[in-house]
Amino acid sequence: MTRVAAVDCGTNSIRLLVADADPATGAFAELDRRMTIVRLGQGVDRTGRLAPEALERTFAACREYAEVIREHGVPVERVRFVATSASRDAENRDDFVRGVVEILGVEPEVVTGDREAEFSFTGATRELAGRDDLERPYLVVDIGGGSTEFVVGDEHVEAARSVDVGCVRMTERHLVVDGAVTDPPTAEQVAAIRRDVEAAIDLASSTVPIGRARTLVGLAGSVTTVAAIALGLTEYDSSRIHHARVSLEQVRAVTERLLAAGHDERAAIPVVHPGRVDVIGAGALVLLAVMERTGAAEVVVSEHDILDGIAWSATS
């Protein structure tokens, strides 16, 4: 077994996974998994730069993660830090890179959207290989804060595309008025998000054969939160969410509920993380639009995603 540490730094959250993994047998023992909402992508869609306060929130989480990695004795050569949409887009991403190197001793890899998609696919589907109740090929959809990845494949990626729609980007672009999120959003605002998402799906489908997929696998916080609400959970329970099958009708009902609610109503839902309260409506709408466009009757929800794919890549 090889002990590895993987960090996934996205637009909305930063996550850590420490695990023992054996690429030869596929054995995987999770030692520590944690997530912090840092909103690194705050304002990036508008300014093109990472905000100083967003960088400091991210560096604070990195300092916490560095201590966890040291406690588990992970050698620095087995630590992999991958940064996604927000840091790809930012003019001052060098400030971000320098800070991470100073804290963790490794340089963050600002990966392309296609590479991000490969990590997501590996993390989500590696453990589905023995399932005979799920038809292939899979369509893996990873709804992040700044981007969404579409990946079609069976045992390996056949086609992938990253598009610039995510829960944070859509919220900031369409729901923020005079510095505050509209609660609840107007019909016009919801329609504007839907137009952007539909255009993004058009773009993705130009290179990814999404209509050929037989099983939709949904990843990341927007999807798992929608699933938790649909399942009626009173507290977030990864074991019940992982590989849950949530119907189109359930996703539509949850999306309509979230888009009709104000901030306090969303915050009162026990499975909604405080850092997702303002962006979960947009994230749910992305998922709903994808399901309607692909004709998926259900989504298979995975708690294992890009972070797990990064961890596997750190073994080689």
C-alpha positions as CSV (number, residue, x, y, z in Angstrom):
1,M,0.0,0.0,0.0
2,T,1.2,3.5,-0.9
3,R,0.3,6.4,1.5
4,V,-0.8,9.4,-0.5
5,A,-2.4,12.8,0.1
6,A,-4.6,14.6,-2.5
7,V,-5.8,18.1,-2.4
8,D,-8.5,19.4,-4.7
9,C,-8.7,23.2,-4.7
10,G,-11.8,24.3,-6.6
11,T,-13.8,27.5,-7.0
12,N,-15.9,27.0,-3.9
13,S,-14.2,24.5,-1.7
14,I,-10.8,22.9,-0.9
15,R,-10.7,19.3,0.1
16,L,-8.1,16.8,1.4
17,L,-7.9,13.1,1.2
18,V,-5.2,11.0,2.9
19,A,-5.4,7.3,2.0
20,D,-3.4,4.1,1.5
21,A,-3.8,2.7,-2.0
22,D,-2.6,-0.3,-4.0
23,P,-2.9,0.3,-7.8
24,A,-2.2,-3.4,-8.4
25,T,-5.2,-4.7,-6.5
26,G,-7.5,-1.6,-6.4
27,A,-7.4,-1.7,-2.6
28,F,-8.1,1.7,-1.0
29,A,-8.2,2.6,2.6
30,E,-9.3,6.1,3.5
31,L,-7.5,7.6,6.5
32,D,-8.8,11.2,6.5
33,R,-11.2,13.2,4.3
34,R,-12.2,16.8,4.9
35,M,-13.6,19.8,3.2
36,T,-13.5,23.5,3.8
37,I,-15.6,26.2,2.0
38,V,-13.1,28.9,1.1
39,R,-14.8,30.5,-2.0
40,L,-11.5,31.0,-3.8
41,G,-13.4,32.0,-6.9
42,Q,-15.0,35.0,-5.2
43,G,-15.4,37.7,-7.9
44,V,-13.1,36.0,-10.4
45,D,-15.8,35.9,-13.1
46,R,-16.1,39.7,-12.8
47,T,-12.6,40.8,-12.0
48,G,-10.4,38.1,-13.4
49,R,-8.4,38.1,-10.2
50,L,-8.3,36.1,-6.9
51,A,-9.4,38.3,-4.1
52,P,-6.9,38.8,-1.2
53,E,-9.5,37.6,1.4
54,A,-10.2,34.5,-0.7
55,L,-6.5,33.7,-0.9
56,E,-6.1,34.1,2.8
57,R,-9.1,31.8,3.5
58,T,-7.5,29.2,1.2
59,F,-4.1,29.5,2.8
60,A,-5.6,29.0,6.2
61,A,-7.2,25.7,5.1
62,C,-3.8,24.7,3.5
63,R,-2.1,25.3,6.9
64,E,-4.6,23.0,8.5
65,Y,-4.2,20.3,5.8
66,A,-0.4,20.5,6.0
67,E,-0.6,19.5,9.7
68,V,-2.9,16.6,8.9
69,I,-0.5,15.4,6.1
70,R,2.5,15.6,8.5
71,E,0.6,13.7,11.2
72,H,-0.1,10.8,8.8
73,G,3.5,10.8,7.6
74,V,2.8,11.2,3.9
75,P,6.1,11.8,2.1
76,V,6.1,15.1,0.1
77,E,6.6,13.2,-3.2
78,R,3.2,11.5,-2.6
79,V,1.3,14.7,-2.0
80,R,-0.5,16.0,-5.1
81,F,-2.3,19.4,-5.1
82,V,-4.6,20.1,-8.0
83,A,-6.2,23.4,-8.6
84,T,-9.2,23.8,-10.9
85,S,-11.4,26.5,-12.5
86,A,-10.9,29.6,-10.4
87,S,-7.1,29.4,-10.5
88,R,-7.1,28.7,-14.2
89,D,-9.0,31.9,-14.9
90,A,-7.1,34.3,-12.5
91,E,-4.5,36.8,-13.6
92,N,-2.8,36.6,-10.3
93,R,-2.6,32.9,-9.9
94,D,1.2,33.2,-9.3
95,D,0.3,34.6,-5.8
96,F,-1.8,31.5,-5.2
97,V,1.0,29.2,-6.3
98,R,3.7,30.8,-4.2
99,G,1.4,30.6,-1.1
100,V,0.7,26.9,-1.5
101,V,4.4,26.1,-2.1
102,E,5.4,27.9,1.1
103,I,2.8,26.1,3.2
104,L,2.7,22.6,1.7
105,G,6.0,22.3,0.0
106,V,4.4,21.2,-3.3
107,E,3.5,23.3,-6.3
108,P,-0.2,23.2,-7.2
109,E,-1.0,21.9,-10.6
110,V,-3.4,24.2,-12.4
111,V,-4.8,21.5,-14.6
112,T,-6.7,21.8,-17.8
113,G,-10.4,21.1,-17.9
114,D,-9.8,17.9,-19.8
115,R,-7.3,16.6,-17.2
116,E,-9.8,17.6,-14.5
117,A,-12.4,15.5,-16.2
118,E,-10.1,12.5,-16.3
119,F,-9.5,12.7,-12.6
120,S,-13.2,12.9,-12.0
121,F,-14.0,9.9,-14.2
122,T,-11.4,7.7,-12.5
123,G,-12.5,8.7,-9.0
124,A,-16.2,8.1,-9.7
125,T,-16.1,4.9,-11.8
126,R,-13.2,2.9,-10.5
127,E,-15.4,1.1,-7.9
128,L,-18.4,0.7,-10.3
129,A,-16.4,-1.8,-12.5
130,G,-18.1,-4.8,-10.9
131,R,-21.6,-3.5,-11.0
132,D,-24.0,-5.3,-13.4
133,D,-27.0,-3.2,-12.5
134,L,-25.6,-0.1,-14.2
135,E,-25.4,0.1,-18.0
136,R,-22.4,1.6,-19.8
137,P,-21.1,3.8,-21.0
138,Y,-21.2,6.3,-18.2
139,L,-21.8,10.0,-18.4
140,V,-19.9,11.5,-15.4
141,V,-21.0,15.1,-14.7
142,D,-19.0,17.0,-12.1
143,I,-20.7,20.2,-11.1
144,G,-18.2,22.5,-9.5
145,G,-18.2,26.1,-8.4
146,G,-16.8,27.6,-11.6
147,S,-17.1,24.8,-14.2
148,T,-18.8,21.6,-15.0
149,E,-17.1,18.6,-16.5
150,F,-18.8,16.2,-18.9
151,V,-17.1,12.9,-19.4
152,V,-18.2,9.8,-21.3
153,G,-16.5,6.5,-21.0
154,D,-16.6,2.8,-20.1
155,E,-13.4,1.6,-18.4
156,H,-11.5,4.7,-19.7
157,V,-12.4,8.2,-20.8
158,E,-13.6,8.4,-24.4
159,A,-14.4,12.1,-24.5
160,A,-14.4,15.0,-22.1
161,R,-15.2,18.7,-22.0
162,S,-15.1,21.3,-19.3
163,V,-17.5,24.2,-19.6
164,D,-17.7,27.4,-17.6
165,V,-20.9,27.0,-15.7
166,G,-20.9,26.2,-12.0
167,C,-22.9,27.1,-8.9
168,V,-20.7,30.0,-7.8
169,R,-20.2,31.4,-11.3
170,M,-23.9,31.3,-12.1
171,T,-24.8,32.8,-8.8
172,E,-22.4,35.7,-9.1
173,R,-23.2,36.3,-12.8
174,H,-27.0,36.2,-12.5
175,L,-28.2,36.4,-8.9
176,V,-26.1,39.0,-7.3
177,V,-27.5,42.5,-7.4
178,D,-25.8,45.4,-5.6
179,G,-23.5,43.0,-3.8
180,A,-26.3,40.8,-2.4
181,V,-27.8,37.5,-3.6
182,T,-31.5,37.9,-4.7
183,D,-33.7,35.9,-2.3
184,P,-35.5,34.2,-3.8
185,P,-34.4,34.7,-7.4
186,T,-36.7,36.1,-10.0
187,A,-38.1,34.1,-12.9
188,E,-36.0,36.2,-15.2
189,Q,-32.8,35.4,-13.2
190,V,-33.6,31.7,-13.2
191,A,-34.2,31.9,-17.0
192,A,-30.9,33.6,-17.5
193,I,-29.0,30.8,-15.6
194,R,-30.9,28.2,-17.6
195,R,-29.9,29.9,-20.9
196,D,-26.2,29.8,-19.9
197,V,-26.4,26.2,-18.8
198,E,-28.2,25.1,-22.0
199,A,-25.5,26.9,-24.1
200,A,-22.8,25.1,-22.1
201,I,-24.5,21.7,-22.7
202,D,-24.6,22.5,-26.4
203,L,-20.9,23.2,-26.3
204,A,-20.1,20.0,-24.3
205,S,-22.2,17.9,-26.6
206,S,-20.4,19.1,-29.7
207,T,-17.4,17.0,-28.6
208,V,-18.8,14.6,-26.0
209,P,-21.5,12.1,-27.1
210,I,-23.7,12.6,-24.1
211,G,-26.7,11.1,-25.7
212,R,-24.9,7.7,-26.1
213,A,-24.4,7.3,-22.3
214,R,-26.6,4.9,-20.4
215,T,-25.9,5.8,-16.8
216,L,-25.6,9.4,-15.4
217,V,-23.2,9.7,-12.5
218,G,-23.3,13.0,-10.6
219,L,-20.4,14.4,-8.6
220,A,-19.5,17.2,-6.2
221,G,-21.3,19.2,-3.5
222,S,-24.3,20.5,-5.5
223,V,-25.2,16.9,-6.5
224,T,-24.6,15.3,-3.1
225,T,-26.6,18.1,-1.4
226,V,-29.5,17.8,-3.7
227,A,-29.4,14.0,-3.1
228,A,-29.4,14.5,0.7
229,I,-32.4,16.8,0.5
230,A,-34.2,14.4,-1.8
231,L,-33.5,11.5,0.6
232,G,-35.0,13.5,3.5
233,L,-31.9,13.3,5.6
234,T,-31.8,15.3,8.8
235,E,-28.0,15.2,8.9
236,Y,-25.5,14.7,6.1
237,D,-24.7,11.0,5.9
238,S,-22.1,10.1,3.2
239,S,-22.9,6.3,3.5
240,R,-26.5,6.9,2.5
241,I,-25.7,9.4,-0.2
242,H,-22.9,7.4,-1.9
243,H,-24.4,5.5,-4.9
244,A,-27.9,6.7,-4.1
245,R,-30.1,6.8,-7.2
246,V,-32.2,10.0,-7.3
247,S,-34.9,10.3,-9.9
248,L,-35.5,13.2,-12.3
249,E,-38.8,14.0,-10.4
250,Q,-36.9,14.2,-7.1
251,V,-34.3,16.5,-8.6
252,R,-36.9,18.8,-10.1
253,A,-38.8,19.0,-6.8
254,V,-35.7,19.9,-4.8
255,T,-34.6,22.4,-7.4
256,E,-38.0,24.1,-7.4
257,R,-38.0,24.2,-3.6
258,L,-34.5,25.8,-3.4
259,L,-35.2,28.4,-6.1
260,A,-38.4,29.4,-4.3
261,A,-36.7,29.8,-0.9
262,G,-35.0,32.7,0.7
263,H,-31.6,32.6,2.4
264,D,-33.0,31.7,5.9
265,E,-35.2,28.9,4.5
266,R,-32.2,27.4,2.7
267,A,-30.0,27.8,5.7
268,A,-32.6,26.0,7.8
269,I,-32.3,22.8,5.7
270,P,-30.0,20.7,7.9
271,V,-28.0,19.1,5.1
272,V,-27.1,22.3,3.4
273,H,-23.5,23.4,4.3
274,P,-23.4,27.0,5.4
275,G,-21.0,27.7,2.6
276,R,-23.5,26.4,0.0
277,V,-26.5,28.3,1.2
278,D,-26.3,31.1,-1.4
279,V,-25.1,28.9,-4.4
280,I,-27.0,25.6,-4.0
281,G,-30.1,26.8,-6.0
282,A,-27.9,27.5,-9.1
283,G,-26.1,24.2,-8.6
284,A,-29.3,22.3,-8.5
285,L,-30.5,24.0,-11.6
286,V,-27.4,22.9,-13.5
287,L,-28.1,19.3,-12.5
288,L,-31.7,19.5,-13.5
289,A,-30.9,21.0,-16.9
290,V,-28.4,18.2,-17.5
291,M,-30.9,15.5,-16.6
292,E,-33.6,17.0,-18.8
293,R,-31.3,17.4,-21.8
294,T,-29.8,13.9,-21.6
295,G,-33.1,12.2,-20.9
296,A,-31.7,10.7,-17.7
297,A,-34.5,9.2,-15.5
298,E,-32.1,9.2,-12.5
299,V,-28.7,10.2,-11.4
300,V,-26.3,7.8,-9.5
301,V,-24.7,10.0,-6.9
302,S,-21.1,9.5,-6.1
303,E,-19.2,10.8,-3.0
304,H,-16.0,9.7,-4.8
305,D,-14.9,12.1,-7.4
306,I,-11.9,14.2,-8.6
307,L,-10.3,14.0,-5.2
308,D,-10.2,10.2,-5.3
309,G,-8.9,10.4,-8.9
310,I,-6.1,12.7,-7.8
311,A,-5.2,10.3,-4.9
312,W,-4.9,7.4,-7.3
313,S,-2.7,9.4,-9.6
314,A,-0.4,10.1,-6.7
315,T,0.5,6.4,-6.3
316,S,2.4,6.4,-9.6
